[in-house]
């Protein structure tokens, strides 16, 4: 698979939906992750990311009076369990957190979950786990999706990456583009470039997301040697 520019992947897709990027900084010292959400409906756009008490983040309604159905839009996208940072596009963050806390693997924890019940789109559940410990970094990514739009079948794919290359990451998102119904992501997570420091990387992602549809962005750089991290949150609603 050819490595592509993340800026182009984002700018050329008006509606990738929700997306997760995981990789290693260009200087090889940081584990990098980014998570963004987009929305087409007023309910989906009425959100912001806020920091949570457990080193993660959560979504909340920007205007509570306009919140309609919270079931698929209010959740904790990021939680931290020891040396593991869990990033997902739904309440399966809690499923992975609880499963791993009980001794299950990332993949095992997700076996009880499936795609979102939002037919006809049946939005895939995308998830990632970053493991930073002892000066090393590895990560997993997962997608749970319907079988070509058939809600009676769930396809589960897990991708594991040991010792990722400096300046390289993987990008997975929920939709291949806009449409009705929305077409689910296909294939292995795309190889993308990871460049710059946390501020320039955050700016690049935010700038290249579709202006009409982007809602919120989370970026975290974790120092592989120490485990200390920096976080950036950008919300269209301020």
Buried (B, 14 or more C-beta within 10 A) or exposed (E): EEEBBBBEBBEEBBBBBBBBBBBBBBEEBBBBBBBBBBBBEEBBBBBBBEEBEEBBBBBBBBEEEEBEEBEBBBBBBBBBBEEBBBBBBBBBBBBBBEBBEEEBBBBBBBBEBBBBEEEEBBBBBBBBBBBBEEEEBBBBBBBBBBEEBEEEEBBBBBBEBEEBEEBBBBBBBBBBBBEEEBBBBEEEBBBBBBBEEBEEBBBBBBEBBBEEBBBBBBBBBBBBEEBEBEBBBBBBEE
